[in-house]
Amino acid sequence: MAKVTHEFTLYGKHYVLETGELAKQATGACLVRCGDSTVLMTVVVSKERKDYDFFPLTVDYNEKMYAVGRIPGGYLKRESRPSEKATLTARMIDRPLRPSFPEGFRNEVQVVATSLTADQIHSVDTICVMGASAALTVGGVPFEGPLACVRIGRDVETGTFLVNPTYEERDNSDLDLELAGSETFISMLEAGANEISEEDMLAAMAFGQEAIAAFCAEQKKFFEKVVEANGPIVKREYVLDEPIPELHERVFAHYDEMSAALKDANKAARISKVEALKAAIKDEFTEEEQQVWSRALAVELKSLEKHAMRMMVVDTGERVDGRAADEIRPLMVKPDYLPLVHGSGLFQRGQTQVLSIATLGMLNEWQRLDTIEPVDGKRYIHHYNFPPFCTGETGRIGSPKRRELGHGALAERALLPVIPSEEEFPYTIRVVSEVMESNGSSSMASTCGSTLALMDAGVPIVRPVSGVAMGLIQEAGKTVVLTDIQGLEDFLGDMDFKVCGTTKGITAMQMDNKATGLTPEILRSALMQAREGRMFILDAMLEQIPAPRENTKDTAPQILTLTIPTDKIRDVIGSGGKVIRGIQDDTGATIDIQEDGTIFIAGTNGAGEAAMNRIKAIVKVPEVGEEYTGRVVGVQAFGAFVELLPGKDGLLHISRVAKGRVEKVEDVLNVGDEVRVVVLDVDEKGKISLDRLDKPEAPAAAVRSNSSNDSERRTRRPGDNGKPASNNQRRQPRRHHEG
């Protein structure tokens, strides 16, 4: 294939699509660039069809540190486990691609994104979807394309929507909305927002759909150039799993039985009934038929369950658990669920139960991020865990999977706009949501549980946040929007639309959509219905804990803030860190010193106050007139050095240690003695002169001894030892010798 390049400018940003030079043995490859940020997208489709009853698509994002001119840390000095951002980017590429492949496609597909350069101005994540779409198309892979993804921001000053804003523009935006889809419909959505209204969000989504269409139009121009240079793009032939009429008829004859089996609010009981029915239907086929139709039979049984569930909703308005379309499952809200921890909250909705635990720490415990994005780290961290027992299954517990990272990121994004600033609340905050039981919407339960845990911990969040998952059923020409979907409705429905927010507005959203007929009217209905659900859930939460607790718990560290002159930092640290280590060891507090002189001190049971007093004493400069009770730390002939504060000594001159004349300081003061003094003077070099308060009388013996010694000193000649000289010891006059 000859090299083909297409350059274009949209919404103030310059883009490049290129193919035919790199990775030519892949099924399809495309280099995509925004500014100087460049990603190589490759697609490989297996030649043989897999014996699966699902579509085997894998998407990987290779984040290369050379893209920003950095060498990876660690012993190996090479990229290893993907960062959380890389995992979320791979997930973002996967979600719009997956529903675009034809039903029954069973060949394995691997999409790999490799970041080649990152200019630290333009993000590389959203352009990956456009690059994957182009690679699939030039590779002749059948899918419903072209597809594109855009990020929509909004300037907080002008209210103008921005397409693929730069990192600097994103800092001045109250919206971070990622949309992916085709020219006519949205299939994937991720959003974080600073409490914006439903109307504003709908306007942003409509604007984003127009932008997606513009990028799809540019891809078509690129494909025309590919055809001009290399001839028509040949669509590859892949065998699809197609329904077998006889099999379909025999399975769907049990429609009424499946409808009856589905009507059970208890997840485990319902699954048991459905699986028993599927096994009974399967037994009606001979062993030979089961062997020949093994994959197709599994697909038809799943299709029967899906069709029965969907028709129940659109025909009767009743869901499998008996709820109405807009009804929320029973709620249970319990803040302060665990002892000892800094904050906790148990939130249950139906058969979905999440326990969230908040932990407060020093600011220096913030999470550092090692990615190609120009982001150092974060001080609010949310982790979501989905162990196998929460669905009554066995399985391996290890590092979090993509789904866990995605759900955790959504809950984190939902709470981030209401987290107080460092100045208001100088803590690093970590919340862990443990899913104890799951039957849909566990990420939204995590959002609600996180709010409870933060409020219980005394974190002064701006406003409480709640979340709800919405669903959609489009069947037989009818459309029904569902509130608070459970697992079955997510799996067999057309949409999973999660909305989080406060009473003021939306803070986060996530949507995966399989329905091509998702109109603006349906989206509006879903958002407004979601608001009603959010407010209902929020009211139930506020009944149990109306506001954040006024103080942090005794088990949480008390963080105190102190600012000192920068030239005093070395005094607090000490040689080799000796001073600061001593304070921490003595008090049990933790101390973090910033370059600007700000000091954060954390401790429990008064440890922080003790450490702060020690530091204040170190940096304090005594002033004239201040009185101290100090300890004598040194004695010289001219006076005594008195420690006023740690590291601060003053000179008490010998003339001021007592009333009257003192020959030796040791006659009055010795090292270790305590003495009350007042500051007489502090010179420009910081030397401190002291006077003693409550001076004692000078010792009489010392005075007499001093007088005697003075007399002897006056009569003594040089060389005398102070004793009377004998005749033999008396000096004789020198004799003069004559020659």
Backbone hydrogen bonds, N-H to C=O, Kabsch-Sander energy under -0.5 kcal/mol:
donor,donor_aa,acceptor,acceptor_aa,energy
4,V,19,T,-2.8
6,H,17,L,-2.9
8,F,15,Y,-2.2
10,L,13,K,-2.2
13,K,10,L,-2.0
15,Y,8,F,-3.2
16,V,33,R,-1.9
17,L,6,H,-2.6
18,E,31,L,-2.2
19,T,4,V,-2.2
26,A,23,A,-1.1
27,T,43,V,-1.0
28,G,43,V,-1.9
30,C,41,M,-2.6
31,L,18,E,-3.5
32,V,30,C,-0.5
32,V,39,V,-2.6
33,R,16,V,-2.2
34,C,37,S,-2.3
35,G,14,H,-2.1
37,S,34,C,-2.2
38,T,36,D,-0.5
38,T,117,T,-2.1
39,V,32,V,-2.5
40,L,114,T,-2.6
41,M,30,C,-2.9
41,M,39,V,-0.6
42,T,40,L,-0.5
42,T,112,V,-2.4
43,V,28,G,-2.8
44,V,110,Q,-2.0
46,S,108,E,-2.9
50,K,106,R,-2.0
52,Y,50,K,-1.7
57,L,55,F,-1.6
58,T,109,V,-2.7
60,D,111,V,-2.7
62,N,60,D,-0.5
62,N,113,A,-3.9
63,E,61,Y,-0.9
64,K,62,N,-0.8
67,A,64,K,-1.4
68,V,65,M,-1.6
69,G,66,Y,-1.4
70,R,65,M,-2.1
87,T,83,S,-2.3
88,L,84,E,-2.5
89,T,85,K,-2.2
90,A,86,A,-2.3
91,R,87,T,-2.1
92,M,88,L,-2.0
93,I,89,T,-1.9
94,D,90,A,-2.1
95,R,91,R,-2.0
97,L,93,I,-1.1
98,R,94,D,-2.6
100,S,97,L,-1.5
101,F,98,R,-1.2
105,F,102,P,-1.6
106,R,104,G,-0.5
106,R,239,V,-0.5
108,E,48,E,-0.6
109,V,56,P,-2.4
110,Q,44,V,-2.5
111,V,58,T,-3.0
112,V,42,T,-2.4
113,A,60,D,-2.9
114,T,40,L,-2.3
115,S,62,N,-2.3
115,S,113,A,-0.5
116,L,38,T,-2.6
117,T,38,T,-1.5
118,A,67,A,-2.2
128,C,125,D,-1.3
129,V,126,T,-0.9
130,M,126,T,-0.7
131,G,127,I,-2.1
132,A,128,C,-2.6
133,S,129,V,-2.5
134,A,130,M,-2.3
135,A,131,G,-2.4
136,L,132,A,-2.5
137,T,133,S,-2.0
138,V,134,A,-2.6
139,G,135,A,-1.4
140,G,137,T,-1.7
141,V,136,L,-2.4
144,E,100,S,-2.7
145,G,143,F,-1.6
148,A,181,G,-2.1
150,V,179,L,-2.6
152,I,177,L,-3.7
153,G,151,R,-0.5
153,G,162,L,-2.4
155,D,160,T,-2.5
156,V,172,N,-2.2
159,G,155,D,-2.6
162,L,153,G,-2.9
164,N,151,R,-3.5
164,N,162,L,-0.5
167,Y,121,I,-1.9
170,R,166,T,-2.3
171,D,167,Y,-1.3
172,N,168,E,-0.6
172,N,169,E,-0.8
173,S,170,R,-1.4
174,D,154,R,-1.4
176,D,192,G,-2.8
177,L,152,I,-2.5
178,E,176,D,-0.5
178,E,190,E,-3.8
179,L,150,V,-2.7
179,L,177,L,-0.5
180,A,188,M,-2.3
181,G,148,A,-2.2
182,S,185,F,-1.9
187,S,180,A,-2.5
188,M,180,A,-1.9
189,L,511,M,-2.3
190,E,178,E,-2.4
191,A,509,M,-2.5
192,G,176,D,-1.8
193,A,507,T,-2.6
194,N,174,D,-2.5
195,E,193,A,-1.3
195,E,506,I,-0.7
196,I,506,I,-1.6
201,M,197,S,-2.1
202,L,198,E,-2.4
203,A,199,E,-2.1
204,A,200,D,-2.2
205,M,201,M,-2.3
206,A,202,L,-2.3
207,F,203,A,-2.2
208,G,204,A,-2.4
209,Q,205,M,-2.1
210,E,206,A,-1.6
211,A,207,F,-1.9
212,I,208,G,-2.5
213,A,209,Q,-2.0
214,A,210,E,-1.7
215,F,211,A,-2.0
216,C,212,I,-2.3
217,A,213,A,-2.0
218,E,214,A,-1.6
219,Q,215,F,-1.8
220,K,216,C,-1.7
221,K,217,A,-1.5
222,F,218,E,-1.9
223,F,219,Q,-2.5
224,E,220,K,-1.9
225,K,221,K,-1.6
226,V,222,F,-1.9
227,V,223,F,-2.3
228,E,224,E,-2.2
229,A,225,K,-2.1
230,N,226,V,-2.3
231,G,227,V,-2.4
234,V,232,P,-0.7
235,K,233,I,-0.5
236,R,140,G,-2.7
238,Y,236,R,-0.6
241,D,104,G,-2.6
242,E,240,L,-0.7
248,H,244,I,-3.0
249,E,245,P,-2.4
250,R,246,E,-2.0
251,V,247,L,-2.3
252,F,248,H,-2.6
253,A,249,E,-0.6
254,H,251,V,-1.7
255,Y,252,F,-1.3
258,M,254,H,-2.1
259,S,255,Y,-2.4
260,A,256,D,-2.0
261,A,257,E,-2.2
262,L,258,M,-1.8
263,K,259,S,-0.7
263,K,260,A,-0.7
264,D,262,L,-2.0
264,D,320,V,-0.7
267,K,265,A,-0.6
270,R,266,N,-2.5
271,I,267,K,-2.7
272,S,268,A,-2.2
273,K,269,A,-2.2
274,V,270,R,-2.7
275,E,271,I,-2.9
276,A,272,S,-2.1
277,L,273,K,-2.2
278,K,274,V,-2.5
279,A,275,E,-2.3
280,A,276,A,-2.1
281,I,277,L,-2.6
282,K,278,K,-2.5
283,D,279,A,-1.9
284,E,280,A,-0.7
284,E,281,I,-1.1
285,F,282,K,-1.6
290,Q,286,T,-2.7
291,Q,287,E,-2.0
292,V,288,E,-2.4
293,W,289,E,-3.1
294,S,291,Q,-0.6
297,L,293,W,-3.4
298,A,294,S,-1.5
299,V,295,R,-1.9
300,E,296,A,-2.3
301,L,297,L,-2.3
302,K,298,A,-1.9
303,S,299,V,-2.2
304,L,300,E,-2.3
305,E,301,L,-1.9
306,K,302,K,-2.3
307,H,303,S,-2.6
308,A,304,L,-2.4
309,M,305,E,-2.1
310,R,306,K,-2.3
311,M,307,H,-2.5
312,M,308,A,-1.7
313,V,309,M,-1.4
314,V,310,R,-2.2
315,D,311,M,-2.5
316,T,312,M,-1.8
317,G,312,M,-0.6
317,G,313,V,-1.4
318,E,312,M,-0.9
319,R,323,R,-2.0
322,G,319,R,-2.3
327,E,324,A,-1.5
332,M,348,Q,-2.3
334,K,346,L,-2.6
336,D,344,S,-2.1
341,V,339,P,-2.2
342,H,358,A,-0.6
343,G,358,A,-0.9
345,G,356,S,-2.1
346,L,334,K,-2.7
347,F,345,G,-0.5
347,F,354,V,-2.7
348,Q,332,M,-2.6
349,R,352,T,-2.8
350,G,330,P,-2.6
352,T,349,R,-1.6
353,Q,351,Q,-0.5
353,Q,437,E,-2.8
354,V,347,F,-2.8
355,L,434,E,-2.6
356,S,345,G,-2.8
356,S,354,V,-0.6
357,I,432,V,-2.4
358,A,343,G,-3.0
359,T,430,R,-2.8
361,G,428,T,-2.5
365,E,362,M,-1.8
366,W,363,L,-1.6
367,Q,378,K,-2.5
368,R,366,W,-0.6
369,L,376,D,-3.3
371,T,369,L,-0.8
375,V,373,E,-2.1
378,K,367,Q,-1.8
381,I,379,R,-0.6
381,I,429,I,-2.8
383,H,431,V,-2.7
385,N,433,S,-2.6
390,C,387,P,-1.5
391,T,388,P,-1.6
392,G,389,F,-1.7
393,E,388,P,-2.2
398,G,396,R,-0.6
405,L,401,K,-2.3
406,G,402,R,-2.8
407,H,403,R,-2.6
408,G,404,E,-2.4
409,A,405,L,-2.3
410,L,406,G,-1.8
411,A,407,H,-2.1
412,E,408,G,-2.3
413,R,409,A,-2.5
414,A,410,L,-1.9
415,L,411,A,-1.4
416,L,412,E,-1.8
418,V,415,L,-1.7
419,I,415,L,-0.5
419,I,416,L,-1.4
425,F,421,S,-2.5
427,Y,425,F,-2.7
428,T,361,G,-2.5
429,I,379,R,-3.1
430,R,359,T,-2.4
431,V,381,I,-2.8
432,V,357,I,-2.5
433,S,383,H,-3.3
434,E,355,L,-3.1
434,E,432,V,-0.6
435,V,385,N,-2.3
435,V,433,S,-0.7
436,M,353,Q,-2.4
436,M,434,E,-0.7
437,E,353,Q,-1.7
438,S,390,C,-2.4
439,N,440,G,-0.6
445,A,441,S,-2.0
446,S,442,S,-1.9
447,T,443,S,-1.7
448,C,444,M,-2.1
449,G,445,A,-2.8
450,S,446,S,-2.5
451,T,447,T,-1.8
452,L,448,C,-2.0
453,A,449,G,-2.4
454,L,450,S,-2.6
455,M,451,T,-2.4
456,D,452,L,-2.4
457,A,453,A,-1.6
458,G,455,M,-1.1
459,V,454,L,-2.4
461,I,459,V,-2.5
462,V,418,V,-2.3
466,S,501,G,-2.2
468,V,499,V,-2.1
470,M,497,F,-3.9
471,G,482,L,-2.7
472,L,495,M,-0.6
473,I,480,V,-2.3
475,E,473,I,-0.6
475,E,478,K,-1.9
478,K,475,E,-2.1
480,V,473,I,-2.3
482,L,471,G,-2.3
483,T,325,A,-3.0
484,D,469,A,-1.1
485,I,469,A,-1.5
490,D,486,Q,-1.8
491,F,487,G,-2.7
492,L,488,L,-2.7
493,G,489,E,-0.8
494,D,472,L,-3.0
495,M,472,L,-0.6
496,D,512,D,-2.3
497,F,470,M,-3.0
498,K,496,D,-0.6
498,K,510,Q,-3.4
499,V,468,V,-2.5
500,C,508,A,-2.8
501,G,466,S,-2.3
502,T,505,G,-2.6
506,I,196,I,-3.6
507,T,500,C,-2.3
508,A,500,C,-1.4
509,M,191,A,-2.0
510,Q,498,K,-2.0
511,M,189,L,-2.7
512,D,496,D,-1.8
513,N,187,S,-2.7
514,K,494,D,-3.5
515,A,494,D,-0.8
516,T,514,K,-0.5
518,L,515,A,-0.6
519,T,517,G,-1.4
523,L,519,T,-2.2
524,R,520,P,-2.4
525,S,521,E,-2.3
526,A,522,I,-2.5
527,L,523,L,-2.5
528,M,524,R,-2.6
529,Q,525,S,-2.3
530,A,526,A,-2.1
531,R,527,L,-2.0
532,E,528,M,-1.8
533,G,529,Q,-1.9
534,R,530,A,-2.9
535,M,531,R,-2.5
536,F,532,E,-1.9
537,I,533,G,-2.2
538,L,534,R,-2.7
539,D,535,M,-2.2
540,A,536,F,-1.5
541,M,537,I,-1.8
542,L,538,L,-2.7
543,E,539,D,-1.3
544,Q,540,A,-0.6
544,Q,541,M,-1.1
545,I,541,M,-1.7
549,R,455,M,-2.5
556,A,553,K,-1.3
558,Q,603,G,-2.7
559,I,557,P,-0.7
560,L,558,Q,-0.6
560,L,601,I,-3.1
562,L,599,I,-2.5
564,I,597,G,-2.3
568,K,565,P,-2.1
569,I,566,T,-1.3
572,V,568,K,-1.7
573,I,569,I,-2.4
574,G,570,R,-2.9
577,G,574,G,-2.1
578,K,575,S,-1.4
579,V,573,I,-0.9
580,I,573,I,-1.6
581,R,577,G,-2.1
582,G,578,K,-1.9
583,I,579,V,-2.2
584,Q,580,I,-2.2
585,D,581,R,-2.7
586,D,582,G,-2.4
587,T,583,I,-2.4
588,G,584,Q,-2.4
590,T,602,A,-3.2
592,D,600,F,-2.7
594,Q,598,T,-3.2
597,G,594,Q,-1.6
599,I,562,L,-3.7
600,F,592,D,-2.9
601,I,560,L,-2.8
602,A,590,T,-2.9
603,G,558,Q,-1.3
607,A,604,T,-1.6
610,A,606,G,-2.0
611,A,607,A,-2.3
612,M,608,G,-2.5
613,N,609,E,-2.4
614,R,610,A,-1.8
615,I,611,A,-2.2
616,K,612,M,-2.9
617,A,613,N,-2.1
618,I,614,R,-1.5
619,V,615,I,-2.2
620,K,616,K,-1.5
625,G,679,V,-2.3
626,E,623,E,-2.2
628,Y,677,V,-2.5
630,G,628,Y,-0.7
630,G,675,V,-2.6
631,R,643,E,-1.2
632,V,673,D,-3.0
633,V,641,F,-2.8
634,G,641,F,-1.2
636,Q,639,G,-3.0
639,G,636,Q,-1.0
640,A,652,L,-2.7
641,F,634,G,-2.9
642,V,640,A,-0.6
642,V,650,G,-2.9
643,E,631,R,-3.1
644,L,642,V,-0.7
644,L,648,K,-2.7
645,L,648,K,-1.5
648,K,645,L,-2.9
649,D,647,G,-0.5
650,G,642,V,-2.4
651,L,688,I,-2.9
652,L,640,A,-3.3
652,L,650,G,-0.6
653,H,651,L,-0.8
653,H,690,L,-0.6
654,I,638,F,-2.4
656,R,653,H,-2.7
657,V,654,I,-1.0
659,K,696,P,-3.4
660,G,658,A,-0.6
667,D,664,K,-1.5
668,V,665,V,-2.4
669,L,665,V,-3.2
672,G,632,V,-2.7
673,D,670,N,-2.2
675,V,630,G,-2.6
677,V,628,Y,-2.9
677,V,675,V,-0.5
678,V,691,D,-2.4
679,V,626,E,-2.2
680,L,678,V,-0.5
680,L,689,S,-2.9
681,D,689,S,-1.5
683,D,687,K,-2.3
686,G,683,D,-2.2
689,S,681,D,-3.0
690,L,651,L,-2.7
691,D,678,V,-2.1
692,R,656,R,-0.8
693,L,676,R,-2.7
698,A,659,K,-2.5
703,V,699,P,-1.5
704,R,700,A,-2.5
705,S,701,A,-2.6
706,N,702,A,-1.6
707,S,703,V,-2.0
708,S,704,R,-2.5
709,N,705,S,-2.2
710,D,706,N,-1.9
711,S,707,S,-2.0
712,E,708,S,-2.4
713,R,709,N,-2.3
714,R,710,D,-1.6
715,T,711,S,-1.6
716,R,712,E,-1.6
720,D,717,R,-2.2
730,R,726,S,-1.0
730,R,727,N,-0.7
737,H,735,R,-0.6
